Amino acid sequence: MMTSLLLSELLVLHQGSLPSLDWMRTLAMIPSFLVGYFRKSLMLSVLTGVIVMACLRLMS
């Protein structure tokens, strides 16, 4: 279930070609995944992802 949700958010579908990765969301997912794996806290993982995504959007 989580894999399908992650892939649907990370992949960008294009008409007539292969899907590509949304790099900004992929970069935000990596620290979020690491926090969730090591800290075992879903709330902390989501908060990390939101903060990293906000920082990435501010920089771009």
C-alpha positions as CSV (number, residue, x, y, z in Angstrom):
1,M,0.0,0.0,0.0
2,M,2.7,2.5,1.0
3,T,4.8,1.5,-2.1
4,S,1.9,2.4,-4.5
5,L,1.4,5.7,-2.7
6,L,5.1,6.6,-2.9
7,L,5.4,5.6,-6.5
8,S,2.3,7.6,-7.6
9,E,3.8,10.7,-6.0
10,L,7.4,10.2,-7.2
11,L,6.7,9.3,-10.9
12,V,5.6,11.9,-13.4
13,L,3.7,10.3,-16.3
14,H,4.2,11.7,-19.9
15,Q,2.0,11.0,-22.9
16,G,3.8,8.6,-25.2
17,S,7.0,8.2,-23.2
18,L,8.3,6.5,-20.1
19,P,7.6,8.0,-16.7
20,S,10.3,10.1,-15.0
21,L,11.1,10.8,-11.4
22,D,10.1,14.1,-9.7
23,W,13.6,14.9,-8.3
24,M,12.4,17.4,-5.7
25,R,10.0,14.9,-4.1
26,T,12.6,12.2,-4.4
27,L,15.2,14.4,-2.5
28,A,12.6,15.1,0.2
29,M,11.7,11.5,0.5
30,I,15.3,10.3,1.3
31,P,15.7,12.2,4.7
32,S,12.1,11.4,5.6
33,F,12.7,7.7,4.9
34,L,15.9,7.7,7.0
35,V,14.2,9.4,9.9
36,G,11.3,7.0,9.8
37,Y,13.6,3.9,9.6
38,F,15.9,4.9,12.4
39,R,13.5,6.7,14.8
40,K,10.4,4.5,14.1
41,S,8.2,7.6,14.3
42,L,5.6,8.2,11.5
43,M,4.9,11.8,12.7
44,L,8.6,12.7,12.8
45,S,9.1,11.2,9.4
46,V,6.2,13.2,7.9
47,L,7.3,16.4,9.6
48,T,10.8,15.9,8.2
49,G,9.5,15.4,4.7
50,V,7.3,18.6,4.9
51,I,10.2,20.7,6.2
52,V,12.7,19.4,3.6
53,M,10.1,19.9,0.8
54,A,9.5,23.5,2.0
55,C,13.2,24.2,2.1
56,L,13.7,22.8,-1.4
57,R,10.8,24.9,-2.8
58,L,12.3,28.0,-1.2
59,M,15.7,27.3,-2.8
60,S,14.2,26.7,-6.3
